[in-house]
Amino acid sequence: MKSFVFVLFIVFCVTGIGTMWTGLTFPFDIQHEKLASLFCLFIAGILLIYYYILKSKESK
C-alpha cells in the first residue's frame, strides 16, 4: 500500500510540474490547464502526507 501511494504521488507530481512549467498539455481537452496543474500538485501533496502517515505507522 505504501509503495502504491508513493507511485501515485510521483505520477501526480510529474503531471503537475510537467504541465505547469514545461508547457506540456494534458492528453484531453481542459479549459483551465493552470488550475488542473495546481490540482494535480494539491493531490500530490495529500498523497505525500498520507505516505508519511503510513510510513510512521509501519515503523511503530
BATIGU-754016 format. One record per atom (N, C-alpha, C, O): x, y, z; atom name; residue in three letters. Coordinates in nm, 3 decimals, decimal comma. Layout:
        xx        yy        zz   atom   rest
         X         Y         Z     CA    ALA
...
This chain:
        xx        yy        zz   atom   rest
     0,084    -0,120     0,000      N    MET
     0,000     0,000     0,000     CA    MET
     0,087     0,125     0,000      C    MET
     0,059     0,221    -0,071      O    MET
     0,194     0,121     0,080      N    LYS
     0,280     0,238     0,091     CA    LYS
     0,348     0,268    -0,042      C    LYS
     0,358     0,384    -0,082      O    LYS
     0,394     0,165    -0,112      N    SER
     0,461     0,187    -0,239     CA    SER
     0,363     0,235    -0,346      C    SER
     0,399     0,315    -0,432      O    SER
     0,238     0,186    -0,340      N    PHE
     0,137     0,231    -0,435     CA    PHE
     0,106     0,380    -0,417      C    PHE
     0,093     0,453    -0,515      O    PHE
     0,096     0,424    -0,293      N    VAL
     0,071     0,566    -0,265     CA    VAL
     0,189     0,651    -0,312      C    VAL
     0,169     0,760    -0,364      O    VAL
     0,310     0,599    -0,295      N    PHE
     0,428     0,674    -0,339     CA    PHE
     0,432     0,684    -0,492      C    PHE
     0,469     0,788    -0,546      O    PHE
     0,394     0,578    -0,562      N    VAL
     0,389     0,583    -0,709     CA    VAL
     0,285     0,683    -0,754      C    VAL
     0,310     0,760    -0,847      O    VAL
     0,169     0,684    -0,691      N    LEU
     0,067     0,784    -0,726     CA    LEU
     0,117     0,926    -0,699      C    LEU
     0,089     1,017    -0,777      O    LEU
     0,191     0,946    -0,589      N    PHE
     0,250     1,075    -0,560     CA    PHE
     0,343     1,118    -0,674      C    PHE
     0,335     1,232    -0,720      O    PHE
     0,429     1,029    -0,719      N    ILE
     0,521     1,061    -0,828     CA    ILE
     0,444     1,096    -0,955      C    ILE
     0,479     1,191    -1,025      O    ILE
     0,342     1,019    -0,987      N    VAL
     0,264     1,043    -1,109     CA    VAL
     0,197     1,181    -1,105      C    VAL
     0,206     1,257    -1,202      O    VAL
     0,131     1,213    -0,994      N    PHE
     0,063     1,342    -0,986     CA    PHE
     0,162     1,458    -0,981      C    PHE
     0,136     1,565    -1,035      O    PHE
     0,275     1,437    -0,915      N    CYS
     0,375     1,543    -0,906     CA    CYS
     0,436     1,571    -1,043      C    CYS
     0,449     1,687    -1,082      O    CYS
     0,472     1,467    -1,116      N    VAL
     0,530     1,485    -1,250     CA    VAL
     0,426     1,546    -1,346      C    VAL
     0,460     1,630    -1,428      O    VAL
     0,302     1,503    -1,334      N    THR
     0,197     1,560    -1,420     CA    THR
     0,177     1,708    -1,390      C    THR
     0,168     1,789    -1,482      O    THR
     0,170     1,743    -1,262      N    GLY
     0,150     1,883    -1,225     CA    GLY
     0,266     1,971    -1,268      C    GLY
     0,245     2,079    -1,324      O    GLY
     0,387     1,927    -1,242      N    ILE
     0,505     2,006    -1,279     CA    ILE
     0,522     2,010    -1,430      C    ILE
     0,553     2,115    -1,486      O    ILE
     0,501     1,897    -1,494      N    GLY
     0,517     1,891    -1,640     CA    GLY
     0,420     1,981    -1,715      C    GLY
     0,458     2,042    -1,815      O    GLY
     0,298     1,988    -1,669      N    THR
     0,200     2,070    -1,740     CA    THR
     0,210     2,217    -1,701      C    THR
     0,171     2,304    -1,779      O    THR
     0,261     2,246    -1,582      N    MET
     0,267     2,385    -1,540     CA    MET
     0,390     2,457    -1,594      C    MET
     0,378     2,567    -1,647      O    MET
     0,506     2,398    -1,580      N    TRP
     0,629     2,471    -1,610     CA    TRP
     0,691     2,438    -1,744      C    TRP
     0,767     2,519    -1,797      O    TRP
     0,661     2,321    -1,801      N    THR
     0,723     2,287    -1,930     CA    THR
     0,631     2,314    -2,048      C    THR
     0,675     2,309    -2,163      O    THR
     0,507     2,343    -2,022      N    GLY
     0,415     2,374    -2,131     CA    GLY
     0,353     2,252    -2,197      C    GLY
     0,285     2,265    -2,298      O    GLY
     0,376     2,134    -2,142      N    LEU
     0,309     2,015    -2,195     CA    LEU
     0,159     2,028    -2,172      C    LEU
     0,115     2,099    -2,082      O    LEU
     0,084     1,959    -2,253      N    THR
    -0,061     1,966    -2,238     CA    THR
    -0,114     1,830    -2,193      C    THR
    -0,050     1,727    -2,212      O    THR
    -0,231     1,833    -2,133      N    PHE
    -0,298     1,710    -2,094     CA    PHE
    -0,345     1,638    -2,221      C    PHE
    -0,370     1,702    -2,323      O    PHE
    -0,356     1,505    -2,217      N    PRO
    -0,397     1,432    -2,338     CA    PRO
    -0,545     1,450    -2,373      C    PRO
    -0,592     1,393    -2,472      O    PRO
    -0,617     1,526    -2,295      N    PHE
    -0,759     1,553    -2,325     CA    PHE
    -0,783     1,702    -2,308      C    PHE
    -0,700     1,773    -2,251      O    PHE
    -0,895     1,750    -2,358      N    ASP
    -0,924     1,893    -2,360     CA    ASP
    -0,964     1,943    -2,221      C    ASP
    -1,059     1,893    -2,161      O    ASP
    -0,890     2,042    -2,171      N    ILE
    -0,918     2,105    -2,042     CA    ILE
    -0,921     2,255    -2,063      C    ILE
    -0,833     2,310    -2,130      O    ILE
    -1,020     2,323    -2,008      N    GLN
    -1,032     2,467    -2,027     CA    GLN
    -0,932     2,545    -1,944      C    GLN
    -0,875     2,642    -1,993      O    GLN
    -0,909     2,505    -1,820      N    HIS
    -0,819     2,577    -1,730     CA    HIS
    -0,701     2,486    -1,694      C    HIS
    -0,704     2,415    -1,593      O    HIS
    -0,597     2,490    -1,778      N    GLU
    -0,485     2,398    -1,757     CA    GLU
    -0,403     2,435    -1,634      C    GLU
    -0,353     2,346    -1,565      O    GLU
    -0,389     2,562    -1,603      N    LYS
    -0,314     2,602    -1,483     CA    LYS
    -0,384     2,552    -1,357      C    LYS
    -0,319     2,504    -1,264      O    LYS
    -0,516     2,563    -1,354      N    LEU
    -0,592     2,515    -1,239     CA    LEU
    -0,581     2,363    -1,227      C    LEU
    -0,571     2,311    -1,116      O    LEU
    -0,584     2,294    -1,338      N    ALA
    -0,569     2,148    -1,335     CA    ALA
    -0,430     2,108    -1,287      C    ALA
    -0,415     2,010    -1,215      O    ALA
    -0,327     2,184    -1,326      N    SER
    -0,191     2,156    -1,281     CA    SER
    -0,179     2,177    -1,131      C    SER
    -0,117     2,097    -1,061      O    SER
    -0,237     2,284    -1,081      N    LEU
    -0,236     2,309    -0,937     CA    LEU
    -0,312     2,201    -0,861      C    LEU
    -0,272     2,161    -0,752      O    LEU
    -0,420     2,155    -0,919      N    PHE
    -0,498     2,048    -0,856     CA    PHE
    -0,416     1,919    -0,849      C    PHE
    -0,421     1,847    -0,750      O    PHE
    -0,339     1,890    -0,956      N    CYS
    -0,251     1,771    -0,953     CA    CYS
    -0,147     1,785    -0,843      C    CYS
    -0,118     1,688    -0,773      O    CYS
    -0,089     1,903    -0,827      N    LEU
     0,010     1,924    -0,722     CA    LEU
    -0,054     1,916    -0,584      C    LEU
     0,009     1,868    -0,489      O    LEU
    -0,177     1,962    -0,571      N    PHE
    -0,250     1,951    -0,445     CA    PHE
    -0,274     1,805    -0,407      C    PHE
    -0,255     1,766    -0,292      O    PHE
    -0,316     1,726    -0,505      N    ILE
    -0,337     1,583    -0,481     CA    ILE
    -0,204     1,516    -0,445      C    ILE
    -0,200     1,429    -0,358      O    ILE
    -0,095     1,557    -0,511      N    ALA
     0,036     1,502    -0,479     CA    ALA
     0,075     1,535    -0,335      C    ALA
     0,135     1,451    -0,267      O    ALA
     0,043     1,654    -0,289      N    GLY
     0,072     1,691    -0,151     CA    GLY
    -0,006     1,607    -0,051      C    GLY
     0,049     1,565     0,051      O    GLY
    -0,131     1,582    -0,081      N    ILE
    -0,213     1,498     0,006     CA    ILE
    -0,159     1,355     0,009      C    ILE
    -0,154     1,293     0,114      O    ILE
    -0,119     1,304    -0,108      N    LEU
    -0,063     1,170    -0,113     CA    LEU
     0,069     1,161    -0,037      C    LEU
     0,098     1,058     0,024      O    LEU
     0,150     1,267    -0,041      N    LEU
     0,276     1,267     0,034     CA    LEU
     0,251     1,263     0,184      C    LEU
     0,321     1,192     0,257      O    LEU
     0,153     1,339     0,229      N    ILE
     0,117     1,336     0,371     CA    ILE
     0,067     1,196     0,410      C    ILE
     0,104     1,145     0,516      O    ILE
    -0,015     1,136     0,327      N    TYR
    -0,067     1,002     0,354     CA    TYR
     0,046     0,899     0,354      C    TYR
     0,045     0,806     0,434      O    TYR
     0,143     0,917     0,263      N    TYR
     0,259     0,827     0,259     CA    TYR
     0,336     0,832     0,390      C    TYR
     0,373     0,728     0,444      O    TYR
     0,360     0,951     0,442      N    TYR
     0,434     0,962     0,568     CA    TYR
     0,354     0,910     0,687      C    TYR
     0,412     0,860     0,784      O    TYR
     0,222     0,921     0,681      N    ILE
     0,139     0,861     0,787     CA    ILE
     0,154     0,709     0,784      C    ILE
     0,171     0,645     0,888      O    ILE
     0,147     0,651     0,663      N    LEU
     0,164     0,507     0,652     CA    LEU
     0,304     0,463     0,693      C    LEU
     0,321     0,358     0,754      O    LEU
     0,402     0,543     0,660      N    LYS
     0,541     0,510     0,695     CA    LYS
     0,562     0,516     0,846      C    LYS
     0,633     0,432     0,901      O    LYS
     0,501     0,613     0,912      N    SER
     0,518     0,624     1,057     CA    SER
     0,443     0,512     1,129      C    SER
     0,490     0,465     1,233      O    SER
     0,330     0,468     1,077      N    LYS
     0,258     0,356     1,137     CA    LYS
     0,336     0,227     1,123      C    LYS
     0,330     0,140     1,210      O    LYS
     0,409     0,214     1,013      N    GLU
     0,486     0,092     0,988     CA    GLU
     0,607     0,083     1,083      C    GLU
     0,645    -0,027     1,124      O    GLU
     0,667     0,197     1,116      N    SER
     0,786     0,194     1,199     CA    SER
     0,756     0,170     1,347      C    SER
     0,848     0,142     1,424      O    SER
     0,630     0,181     1,389      N    LYS
     0,595     0,162     1,530     CA    LYS
     0,587     0,016     1,566      C    LYS
     0,558    -0,018     1,681      O    LYS
